[in-house]
Amino acid sequence: MRSFAYALAGIAYLLRTQRSFRIHLLAALSVIVLGAALGLGPLEWAIVGLTIAQVIMMEALNTGIELAVTLASPERRPEAKAAKDIAAGAVLMAAIASVAVGLLIFGPRVAALLRQ
C-alpha cells in the first residue's frame, strides 16, 4: 500500500507542476472522446490506449530524469544537458509516433465523415 501511495504522490506531483503532463492528459482525453464518437473497435481502443500510455509514461520518465539530473548536477555540465535533452527527445519520439497512430486509426473515419 505504501508503494501505491508513493506512486499516487508522483502522479499528483506531475499534475501540480508539469504543464506538459497536463497538456498530454488533455490531448488523451480529447482522443478518448473522439474515439468514442467515432465508435472505435476493441483492437483500435487497445492500440490507442497503449499509445496514450506510452506518451504519458515517457513524459513522467522525462520529468523524473530531469529532476534526478538537476539534483545530481546542479551546475551546468554538457553531460547533464545531454541527459535532459535525450529524455525530452524520447517524449518527442513518442508524441510523433502517437500522431502517426492517430492518423492511421482516426484518419480514414474522419475522411469518410467529411465525404458525406
Secondary structure, 3 states (H helix, E strand, C coil): CHHHHHHHHHHHHHHHHCHHHHHHHHHHHHHHHHHHHHCCCHHHHHHHHHHHHHHHHHHHHHHHHHHHHHHHCCCCCHHHHHHHHHHHHHHHHHHHHHHHHHHHHHHHHHHHHHHC
